[in-house]
Amino acid sequence: MKITKRIKYYFRRIRKIRKLIKENSKIDVIPLEKQNRTPLLFKPSATPKVSIIIPFYNEENYTWNCLSFLNKNLTDEISFEILLIDDNSTEENDLAQIEGINVHRNTENLGFLKNINKGIQLAKGEYIYILNNDTEVQENFLTELFYVFDNFKNVGAVGSKLINADKSIQEAGSVIMKDLKIRQIAKRKKVFYPEINYIAKVDYCSGCSLLFKKLDDNGTINLFDEQFAPAYFEETDFCFSLKHIQNKEVYYTPFSEVLHYNGVSYNANNNEESQNKKAALFKTNENKFKLKWSKELQQIKATTIEDRIQEKYDHKSIVFFTEIIPEHDRDSGSNRLKEIITAFLEMDYHVTIICQHVYMINPYISFYQKMGVNVFYEHKKYTGYTKYIKNQKLNSSIVWFYGPTEFMKHYCAAKRLLPKAKLIYDMVDIHHLRYKRAIELEPKISFWKKYLKYKRLEYRSSKLADHVITISDFEENYMKSICKESKIITISNIHYPKINIEDTLPFEDRKDILFIGSTHTPNIDALYYLYNEIMPKIWEELPELKVNIIGNVNTAINDLNHPNFIFHGFVPDIDDFFKSNKLMIAPLRYGAGVKGKIGQSFEYYLPLVSSSVGTEGMKIMHNENALIADEAEDFALNVIKLYSDKELWTVLQKNSDKSLQPFSKDKLKEQILNIISK
């Protein structure tokens, strides 16, 4: 990076971080004494999915406030009931203006833990959600908790991100150290720091906002252990029971946010006598907890929060270096990387993405955070990713560089920061080969410069890396003359059916053809080739045929005008195009690597006409998996033939499953295991 660019970037980062800090420095909190108590109406279900249990003792203002935020942010998406458990309050509580809640009043004070157990036993829901009365739930608080149950394996409980009234972080899950001391992950963190903004395994989450199932897998009710009554260590013990008895994981999600007025619940008294009693009770229950779980606690070796997080994943850790946050719905390379990341997650790896010069506002960051990926983004004025890796103690066994530029840019830092890691150079495709082919068609100076640049980068990267990832057998053979054969492992695109063949439209109900492409130069060339040389021949036979063009290629082309040549731009959901078009075309004249659009056509059982460059490395046979043609006239004839021949169209459609076999998830995991074992 040139010095002027470095200076501009430096000041831009400072401005953006200042803005980020300002946006996360305060929250609009209405003083409780100024509450406008309008009647509240809840619409509970007779057969709720979740029972919301709110225990309280006095502090009526907080309970009203809690219910008003629930009323604002509960939706019909998840059926619910609300159980308020009044633990024999000494003050009057007027809840008459609130409809749709069940209030149960104890005749004696049971304490927090027994009060919760009473609520669990009364609950009708499949799930239990415990909520303190001194809280304000935020938008989507409940759907985000259920998201974890719906998208992660073997979930026992999920806790929320707890924030203070000044918008500082209060809790982001907790872990337990070798010295048996509890540590909050949020310690010395700000609410916007990346290390507390992804879904992650923890030892426990606060019972202030906690979701779990009412019954375990054997049908036994999940209750808190009453030896910890009235309070302290009850949720820690409960989460340990889920993990070590039921073999379930406890997760924290930052996407469920709850403001918590810490210390208000149960009419907290802060005089010296009360504090001494609390300290004694805490110590008593701490000893009970240590005695009950002594065997499990002895297995903990971590001495820091960061070590314990890695220990939760059995020290299986991988760091990905990428130029951009993978835009999985925009290009096939990013989608392939997303599938590789997913495979490591499914193999229970702690996954981190390092991407320089990206900020929290990037819309793809939260997608990966919700997958359980620790995504670095710029969040401090004066320090970047190297300090982040050090602070997170990412003693990763694998570092994955996505492309030659990223490899050479971060190689030295990775060697220094992660000295024990295997360095994986993912070629994505062979860039210099792509430009070499472009030169053969059009010997432009810009192509020559890029050819020489990437040849130098790719030769150097392949020699320095521990493993080189090629994308096809063809490219694997090509690279054998450049680096050691023992280094090379092929991981192609990952594809699998997105719909059932029975749900596809029949031949007769489809029309038009589909082209998918980005601003990648081979796609631009292919479109001009299609428009100028192929489509005029097709339109002679099929004058009404439309070409639907999907992708941001429209941002680079503005001189192709024809009523049947339709640029749709970026389309977030392209399912309907795959389902309604009669076939897809890929008239690529140069390029390298495996083309994701080809695999996509098979995923949707959409027959295809392509060039040999388009199908390279995919083991595709002409007339069996697709129609293949390299000359404009032959390409046009094949499109006309497939568009009109139902029998041929049906054969190709039925062979889609066979076409996908080399690109399965099982094949991907097999290759990952190959990397790990080498």
C-alpha positions in Angstrom: 0.0 0.0 0.0 1.5 3.4 -1.0 2.2 5.9 1.7 -0.6 8.2 0.6 -3.1 5.4 0.7 -1.9 4.4 4.1 -2.4 7.9 5.5 -5.9 8.1 3.9 -6.9 4.8 5.3 -5.5 5.7 8.8 -7.6 8.8 9.0 -10.7 7.2 7.5 -10.5 4.4 10.1 -10.2 6.9 13.0 -13.3 8.7 11.7 -15.3 5.5 11.3 -14.3 4.2 14.7 -15.2 7.5 16.4 -18.7 7.2 14.8 -19.0 3.6 15.9 -18.1 4.6 19.5 -20.6 7.5 19.4 -23.4 5.3 18.1 -22.8 2.8 20.9 -22.3 5.2 23.8 -25.9 5.8 24.9 -29.4 4.4 24.9 -32.7 6.2 25.2 -34.0 5.0 28.6 -37.2 6.5 30.0 -37.1 7.0 33.8 -39.4 4.5 35.4 -41.1 7.2 37.5 -42.2 8.8 34.2 -43.9 5.6 32.9 -47.1 6.2 31.0 -49.1 3.2 32.2 -51.5 2.5 29.3 -53.4 -0.8 29.4 -51.4 -3.8 27.9 -53.0 -6.6 26.0 -51.2 -9.9 25.4 -52.5 -12.6 23.1 -51.3 -15.9 24.7 -51.8 -19.3 23.2 -53.7 -22.2 24.8 -50.9 -24.4 23.4 -47.8 -22.2 23.6 -44.4 -23.0 22.1 -42.7 -21.1 24.9 -43.6 -20.2 28.5 -42.2 -16.8 29.6 -41.5 -17.0 33.3 -41.0 -13.7 35.2 -40.3 -14.0 38.9 -40.6 -10.8 41.0 -40.6 -9.5 44.5 -41.9 -5.9 45.0 -40.5 -3.3 42.5 -43.8 -2.9 40.6 -42.4 -0.2 38.4 -39.8 -2.5 37.0 -42.3 -5.3 36.4 -44.6 -2.9 34.5 -41.7 -1.7 32.4 -40.6 -5.2 31.6 -44.1 -6.2 30.5 -44.5 -3.0 28.4 -41.3 -3.9 26.5 -42.5 -7.5 26.1 -45.7 -6.2 24.7 -43.9 -4.1 22.2 -41.5 -6.8 21.0 -43.4 -10.1 21.2 -44.8 -11.1 17.8 -47.3 -13.8 16.6 -44.3 -15.7 15.1 -43.9 -17.7 18.2 -46.9 -18.8 20.4 -46.4 -17.9 24.1 -47.8 -17.6 27.5 -46.6 -15.3 30.3 -46.3 -16.5 33.9 -45.7 -13.9 36.5 -44.6 -15.4 39.8 -45.1 -13.0 42.7 -42.9 -14.2 45.5 -45.1 -13.0 48.4 -44.4 -9.3 47.8 -44.7 -7.0 50.8 -45.7 -4.1 48.5 -49.0 -3.8 46.6 -48.7 -4.7 42.9 -51.5 -3.4 40.7 -51.4 -5.4 37.4 -55.1 -5.1 36.7 -54.6 -3.1 33.5 -52.6 -5.9 31.9 -54.6 -8.6 30.1 -53.4 -12.0 28.8 -50.9 -12.8 31.7 -51.1 -15.4 34.4 -50.2 -14.1 37.8 -49.4 -16.6 40.6 -48.9 -15.2 44.1 -47.0 -17.3 46.6 -48.3 -17.4 50.2 -44.7 -17.5 51.4 -41.4 -16.2 50.1 -39.7 -19.0 48.2 -36.7 -17.2 46.9 -35.6 -16.8 43.2 -34.6 -20.4 42.5 -37.8 -22.1 43.9 -39.9 -19.4 42.3 -38.4 -20.3 38.9 -39.0 -24.0 39.5 -42.6 -23.3 40.4 -43.0 -21.4 37.1 -41.4 -24.3 35.1 -43.9 -26.8 36.7 -46.9 -24.6 35.9 -45.7 -23.9 32.3 -47.5 -25.4 29.3 -44.8 -24.6 26.7 -42.3 -26.9 25.1 -39.7 -24.3 25.9 -39.0 -22.2 29.0 -37.8 -18.6 28.8 -36.7 -17.1 32.1 -36.7 -13.3 32.2 -35.8 -11.0 35.1 -38.4 -8.3 35.9 -35.7 -5.6 35.8 -35.2 -5.9 32.0 -36.2 -4.4 28.7 -36.2 -6.9 25.9 -35.3 -5.5 22.4 -36.6 -6.3 19.0 -36.3 -9.9 17.9 -35.0 -11.0 21.3 -37.0 -14.2 21.3 -36.7 -15.2 17.6 -32.9 -14.9 17.8 -32.8 -17.2 20.8 -34.9 -19.8 18.9 -32.7 -19.3 15.8 -29.9 -21.0 17.7 -32.1 -24.0 18.6 -33.2 -24.2 15.0 -29.7 -23.9 13.4 -27.2 -25.4 15.8 -26.8 -29.0 16.9 -27.4 -30.4 20.3 -28.5 -27.1 21.9 -29.3 -27.2 25.6 -29.8 -23.5 26.4 -29.2 -20.1 24.9 -28.6 -16.8 26.6 -28.8 -13.2 25.4 -26.4 -10.3 25.2 -27.1 -8.2 28.3 -26.5 -4.5 28.1 -26.5 -1.8 30.8 -28.7 1.4 30.7 -25.7 3.4 29.4 -25.4 0.8 26.5 -22.2 -0.7 27.8 -21.9 -4.4 27.7 -22.9 -6.2 30.9 -22.7 -9.9 29.9 -21.9 -12.0 26.8 -21.9 -15.4 28.4 -19.5 -16.7 31.0 -16.7 -19.3 31.3 -14.9 -21.0 34.2 -11.1 -21.0 34.6 -8.7 -23.6 35.9 -8.7 -21.8 39.3 -12.5 -22.5 39.3 -13.2 -18.7 39.1 -16.0 -17.5 36.9 -15.1 -15.0 34.2 -17.5 -13.0 32.1 -16.5 -12.9 28.5 -17.6 -9.3 28.2 -14.9 -8.2 30.7 -13.1 -5.0 29.4 -15.0 -5.2 26.2 -17.3 -2.7 24.4 -20.7 -3.7 23.1 -19.5 -3.5 19.4 -16.3 -5.5 19.8 -16.2 -8.5 17.3 -15.2 -11.1 19.9 -18.6 -10.7 21.7 -20.7 -10.5 18.6 -20.9 -14.0 17.2 -22.9 -17.0 18.4 -20.5 -19.1 20.6 -20.3 -21.9 23.1 -20.0 -20.8 26.7 -20.0 -22.5 30.1 -23.2 -20.7 31.1 -25.4 -17.7 30.6 -27.2 -15.7 33.2 -30.7 -16.7 34.1 -31.7 -13.1 33.5 -32.6 -14.1 29.9 -32.3 -17.8 29.2 -34.1 -20.2 26.9 -34.2 -24.0 27.3 -36.6 -26.9 26.8 -39.0 -27.8 29.6 -38.2 -31.5 29.2 -35.0 -33.3 28.5 -34.7 -36.0 25.8 -36.0 -38.6 28.3 -39.1 -36.6 29.1 -37.9 -35.5 32.5 -38.6 -32.0 33.6 -35.6 -29.6 33.6 -35.5 -28.0 37.1 -32.9 -26.0 39.0 -31.2 -27.8 41.8 -32.7 -26.5 45.0 -29.6 -27.1 47.1 -28.6 -23.7 45.6 -31.7 -21.9 47.0 -32.4 -19.2 47.3 -29.9 -18.0 44.7 -26.3 -17.9 43.4 -24.8 -20.6 41.1 -28.2 -21.9 40.2 -27.9 -21.1 36.5 -24.2 -22.1 36.5 -25.2 -25.5 37.9 -28.2 -25.8 35.5 -26.0 -25.2 32.5 -23.4 -27.7 33.7 -26.1 -30.3 34.1 -27.2 -29.7 30.5 -23.6 -30.1 29.3 -22.2 -32.9 31.5 -25.4 -35.0 32.1 -27.5 -34.3 29.0 -24.5 -33.8 26.7 -26.0 -30.5 25.4 -24.2 -27.3 24.5 -24.9 -23.9 26.1 -24.7 -21.0 23.6 -24.6 -17.2 23.8 -26.1 -15.1 21.0 -25.5 -11.4 20.6 -28.5 -11.0 18.3 -30.9 -11.3 21.3 -30.4 -8.1 23.2 -31.8 -7.4 26.7 -31.2 -4.3 28.7 -30.8 -5.3 32.4 -30.9 -3.0 35.4 -28.4 -5.1 37.3 -29.1 -5.6 41.0 -32.7 -4.5 41.1 -34.4 -8.0 41.0 -35.8 -9.2 44.2 -35.7 -5.8 45.8 -31.9 -5.9 46.2 -30.7 -4.2 49.4 -27.2 -2.8 49.4 -26.6 -2.1 53.1 -23.6 -3.6 54.8 -25.5 -6.3 56.6 -27.2 -7.4 53.4 -23.9 -7.4 51.5 -22.3 -9.6 54.1 -25.1 -12.1 54.0 -24.9 -12.2 50.2 -21.2 -12.8 50.3 -21.6 -15.6 52.8 -24.4 -17.2 50.7 -22.3 -16.8 47.5 -19.3 -18.6 49.1 -21.5 -21.4 50.5 -23.0 -22.1 47.1 -19.7 -21.8 45.4 -18.4 -24.6 47.6 -21.5 -26.7 46.8 -20.9 -26.1 43.1 -17.2 -27.1 43.3 -18.1 -30.3 45.3 -20.8 -31.3 42.9 -18.8 -30.8 39.7 -15.3 -31.5 41.0 -14.5 -34.1 38.3 -15.7 -31.9 35.5 -13.9 -28.8 36.9 -10.6 -30.6 37.1 -10.7 -31.1 33.3 -10.5 -27.3 32.7 -6.9 -26.3 32.0 -7.5 -22.8 30.7 -6.2 -19.8 32.7 -7.7 -17.0 30.5 -11.1 -16.3 29.0 -9.6 -16.7 25.5 -8.0 -20.0 26.3 -11.2 -21.3 27.7 -13.1 -20.4 24.6 -10.6 -22.3 22.5 -10.9 -25.2 25.0 -14.7 -25.3 24.5 -13.9 -26.2 20.9 -11.2 -28.8 21.9 -8.5 -26.5 20.6 -9.7 -27.1 17.1 -9.3 -23.7 15.4 -8.9 -22.2 12.0 -8.3 -18.7 10.7 -9.3 -17.6 7.2 -7.7 -14.6 5.6 -9.9 -13.0 2.9 -9.9 -9.8 0.9 -13.6 -9.3 1.4 -16.2 -10.9 3.7 -17.4 -13.7 1.4 -20.5 -12.5 -0.6 -22.0 -16.0 -0.9 -25.0 -14.9 -2.8 -23.1 -12.8 -5.4 -20.3 -15.0 -6.7 -19.5 -18.7 -6.8 -16.1 -18.4 -5.3 -17.5 -16.8 -2.2 -20.2 -19.4 -2.0 -17.5 -22.1 -2.2 -15.7 -20.5 0.6 -18.9 -20.3 2.7 -19.3 -24.0 2.2 -15.8 -24.7 3.3 -16.3 -22.5 6.4 -19.6 -24.4 7.1 -17.8 -27.7 6.9 -15.2 -26.7 9.5 -18.1 -25.5 11.7 -19.8 -28.8 11.4 -16.6 -30.5 12.4 -16.7 -28.4 15.6 -13.9 -26.0 14.7 -13.7 -22.5 16.2 -13.6 -20.4 13.0 -12.3 -16.8 12.6 -12.4 -14.7 9.5 -9.7 -11.9 9.2 -10.6 -9.2 6.7 -8.8 -5.9 6.8 -10.4 -2.6 6.1 -14.0 -3.8 6.7 -16.4 -2.3 9.2 -19.3 -3.5 11.3 -21.8 -2.0 8.8 -20.8 -4.6 6.2 -24.1 -6.6 5.7 -22.3 -10.0 5.3 -20.6 -9.8 8.7 -23.8 -10.7 10.6 -24.5 -13.6 8.3 -21.3 -15.4 9.3 -21.6 -14.3 13.0 -24.9 -16.0 13.0 -23.2 -19.2 11.7 -21.0 -19.0 14.7 -17.9 -17.4 13.1 -15.7 -14.9 14.9 -15.4 -12.2 12.2 -12.8 -9.5 12.6 -13.7 -6.0 11.6 -12.1 -2.7 12.4 -13.2 -1.6 15.8 -10.2 0.2 17.4 -8.6 3.5 16.3 -5.0 2.5 16.4 -4.7 -1.3 16.3 -5.7 -3.9 13.7 -5.9 -7.6 13.2 -2.5 -8.6 14.4 -3.3 -7.3 18.0 -6.7 -9.0 17.7 -5.2 -12.4 16.9 -2.8 -12.0 19.9 -5.5 -10.9 22.3 -7.8 -13.7 21.2 -5.0 -16.3 21.7 -5.9 -17.9 18.4 -3.4 -20.7 18.5 -4.9 -22.1 15.4 -3.7 -25.3 13.8 -4.8 -24.1 10.3 -4.5 -20.8 8.5 -6.4 -20.6 5.2 -5.5 -17.9 2.7 -8.1 -17.2 0.1 -6.2 -16.3 -3.1 -2.6 -15.4 -3.9 -2.9 -11.8 -3.0 -4.1 -12.6 0.5 -1.4 -15.2 0.9 1.5 -12.9 0.1 0.0 -10.0 2.0 -0.4 -11.9 5.3 2.1 -14.7 5.1 4.7 -13.1 7.3 2.2 -12.0 10.0 0.6 -15.5 10.0 4.0 -17.2 10.4 4.8 -14.8 13.3 1.4 -14.9 15.1 0.5 -18.5 14.4 3.8 -20.4 14.2 2.3 -23.9 14.7 -0.3 -23.6 12.0 -0.4 -25.3 8.6 -0.5 -22.6 6.0 -3.1 -23.4 3.3 -3.0 -21.5 0.0 -6.4 -21.7 -1.7 -5.8 -20.8 -5.3 -9.5 -20.3 -6.0 -8.5 -20.7 -9.6 -5.2 -20.3 -11.4 -5.3 -16.5 -12.1 -2.3 -16.4 -14.4 -3.8 -19.2 -16.6 -7.0 -17.3 -17.0 -5.1 -14.2 -18.2 -2.9 -16.4 -20.5 -6.1 -17.6 -22.2 -7.4 -14.1 -22.4 -4.2 -13.0 -24.2 -4.6 -15.7 -26.7 -8.0 -14.2 -27.7 -7.0 -10.5 -27.3 -3.3 -9.6 -26.5 -4.1 -6.5 -24.5 -1.3 -4.9 -22.4 -3.6 -5.0 -19.3 -3.9 -8.8 -19.6 -0.2 -9.2 -20.0 0.5 -7.1 -16.8 -2.0 -9.2 -14.8 -0.7 -12.4 -16.3 2.9 -11.6 -15.1 1.7 -10.3 -11.7 -0.4 -13.3 -10.9 2.2 -15.8 -12.2 4.8 -14.3 -9.9 2.3 -14.3 -6.9 1.1 -17.8 -7.6 4.5 -19.4 -8.1 5.7 -17.8 -4.9 2.6 -18.7 -2.8 2.6 -22.3 -3.9 6.2 -22.7 -2.9 5.8 -21.1 0.6 2.5 -22.8 1.5 2.3 -26.1 3.4 -0.7 -27.1 1.2 -2.0 -25.8 -2.1 -5.7 -26.1 -2.8 -6.7 -26.5 -6.5 -10.2 -26.5 -7.7 -10.2 -29.3 -10.3 -8.2 -32.3 -11.4 -7.2 -30.3 -14.5 -5.7 -27.5 -12.3 -4.1 -30.1 -10.0 -2.2 -31.6 -12.9 -1.2 -28.1 -14.1 0.2 -27.2 -10.7 2.3 -30.4 -10.5 5.0 -28.7 -12.7 5.1 -25.7 -10.3 5.1 -27.1 -6.8 5.5 -30.4 -5.0 2.8 -32.9 -5.9 2.5 -33.9 -2.2 1.3 -30.4 -1.3 -1.6 -30.4 -3.7 -5.2 -31.1 -2.6 -8.2 -30.5 -4.8 -11.3 -29.0 -3.3 -13.8 -28.0 -5.9 -17.1 -26.1 -5.7 -19.6 -27.6 -3.3 -23.1 -28.3 -4.8 -26.2 -30.2 -3.7 -29.8 -30.2 -4.9 -31.7 -27.1 -3.8 -35.1 -28.5 -4.8 -36.7 -31.8 -5.5 -36.9 -32.8 -9.2 -40.6 -33.6 -8.6 -41.2 -29.9 -7.8 -39.8 -28.6 -11.0 -41.9 -27.2 -13.8 -42.3 -29.5 -16.9 -40.7 -28.7 -20.2 -43.9 -27.3 -21.7 -44.4 -24.8 -19.0 -41.0 -23.2 -19.3 -39.6 -20.5 -21.6 -36.6 -18.4 -22.2 -32.9 -18.9 -21.3 -30.8 -17.8 -18.3 -27.3 -16.3 -18.1 -25.6 -15.7 -14.7 -22.4 -13.6 -14.4 -20.5 -11.0 -12.4 -18.2 -8.2 -13.6 -15.4 -10.8 -13.9 -13.8 -10.2 -17.3 -14.6 -13.7 -18.7 -18.3 -13.0 -18.1 -18.1 -9.7 -19.8 -16.5 -11.3 -22.8 -19.0 -14.1 -22.8 -21.9 -11.7 -22.9 -20.5 -9.7 -25.9 -19.8 -13.0 -27.6 -23.4 -14.2 -26.9 -25.0 -10.9 -28.1 -22.9 -10.4 -31.2 -22.3 -13.9 -32.5 -24.6 -16.4 -31.0 -28.0 -14.8 -30.4 -28.5 -13.4 -33.9 -28.4 -17.1 -35.2 -30.8 -18.2 -32.4 -33.2 -15.4 -33.0 -33.5 -16.4 -36.7 -35.2 -19.6 -35.5 -36.6 -18.5 -32.1 -37.3 -14.7 -32.5 -39.3 -14.4 -29.3 -36.7 -16.1 -27.1 -35.5 -13.9 -24.2 -32.2 -14.0 -22.4 -32.5 -13.3 -18.7 -29.2 -12.0 -17.4 -28.6 -12.2 -13.6 -25.8 -10.5 -11.7 -24.0 -7.2 -11.4 -22.6 -7.6 -14.9 -25.1 -4.8 -15.8 -22.8 -2.3 -14.0 -20.0 -2.9 -16.6 -22.1 -3.1 -19.8 -24.3 -0.4 -21.1 -24.1 -0.7 -24.9 -26.0 -3.9 -25.5 -29.6 -3.0 -26.3 -32.3 -5.5 -27.4 -35.8 -6.0 -26.1 -35.1 -9.7 -25.6 -31.7 -9.2 -23.9 -32.8 -8.4 -20.4 -30.4 -7.2 -17.6 -32.0 -7.9 -14.2 -28.9 -6.9 -12.1 -28.2 -8.5 -8.8 -31.2 -10.6 -7.6 -31.1 -11.8 -4.0 -33.3 -14.8 -4.6 -32.9 -16.4 -8.0 -34.9 -19.5 -7.4 -37.8 -18.4 -9.7 -35.4 -17.9 -12.6 -34.0 -21.4 -12.3 -37.5 -22.8 -12.0 -39.1 -21.0 -14.9 -36.4 -20.8 -17.6 -36.0 -23.7 -20.0 -32.2 -23.8 -19.9 -29.1 -22.1 -18.9 -26.2 -21.0 -21.1 -22.5 -20.3 -20.3 -20.6 -19.4 -23.5 -17.3 -18.7 -21.8 -14.3 -18.3 -24.2 -11.6 -18.1 -21.5 -11.2 -18.4 -17.7 -9.9 -20.9 -15.2 -11.3 -22.9 -12.3 -14.6 -24.5 -11.8 -17.6 -22.4 -12.7 -20.2 -22.1 -9.9 -23.0 -21.2 -12.3 -22.7 -24.7 -14.0 -23.1 -26.4 -10.6 -26.1 -24.1 -9.8 -27.9 -25.3 -13.0 -27.6 -28.9 -11.8 -28.7 -27.9 -8.3 -32.0 -26.8 -9.8 -32.3 -29.5 -12.4 -31.9 -27.0 -15.2 -30.4 -28.3 -18.4 -27.4 -26.5 -19.7 -25.5 -25.5 -22.8 -21.9 -24.5 -22.2 -18.4 -24.2 -23.8 -15.6 -26.5 -22.9 -14.0 -23.7 -20.8 -17.2 -23.4 -18.9 -17.3 -27.1 -18.0 -13.6 -27.6 -17.5 -12.7 -29.7 -14.4 -16.3 -30.8 -13.9 -16.2 -34.3 -15.5 -19.1 -33.3 -17.8 -19.9 -35.4 -20.9 -21.6 -33.9 -24.0 -25.2 -35.2 -24.4 -25.0 -36.8 -21.0 -24.6 -34.0 -18.4 -24.9 -31.0 -20.7 -24.5 -29.9 -24.3 -21.0 -28.5 -25.1 -20.0 -26.3 -28.0 -17.1 -23.9 -28.6 -17.9 -22.3 -32.0 -20.7 -19.7 -32.2 -22.7 -21.5 -34.8 -22.5 -24.9 -32.9 -23.4 -23.1 -29.7 -26.5 -21.6 -31.3 -27.6 -24.9 -32.9 -27.2 -26.7 -29.5 -29.4 -24.0 -27.8 -32.1 -24.3 -30.5 -31.9 -28.1 -30.2 -32.2 -28.3 -26.4 -34.9 -25.6 -26.4 -37.1 -27.7 -28.7 -36.3 -31.3 -27.9 -38.2 -32.5 -24.8 -36.7 -35.9 -24.8 -33.1 -34.6 -24.8 -34.0 -32.0 -22.2 -35.5 -34.6 -19.9 -32.4 -36.8 -20.2 -30.1 -34.0 -19.1 -32.4 -33.0 -16.3 -32.5 -36.5 -14.9 -28.7 -36.7 -15.0 -28.4 -33.6 -12.8 -27.9 -35.7 -9.6 -25.1 -37.7 -11.2 -23.5 -34.4 -12.4 -23.4 -33.2 -8.8 -21.7 -36.2 -7.2 -18.1 -35.0 -7.5 -19.1 -31.8 -5.6 -20.8 -33.2 -2.6 -20.4 -32.1 1.1 -19.1 -35.5 1.9 -16.3 -35.1 -0.7 -15.4 -31.7 0.9 -15.2 -33.2 4.4 -13.1 -36.0 3.1 -10.6 -33.5 1.6 -10.6 -31.4 4.8 -9.7 -34.6 6.8 -6.9 -35.1 4.3 -5.5 -31.7 5.1 -5.8 -32.2 8.9 -4.1 -35.6 8.8 -1.1 -34.6 6.6 
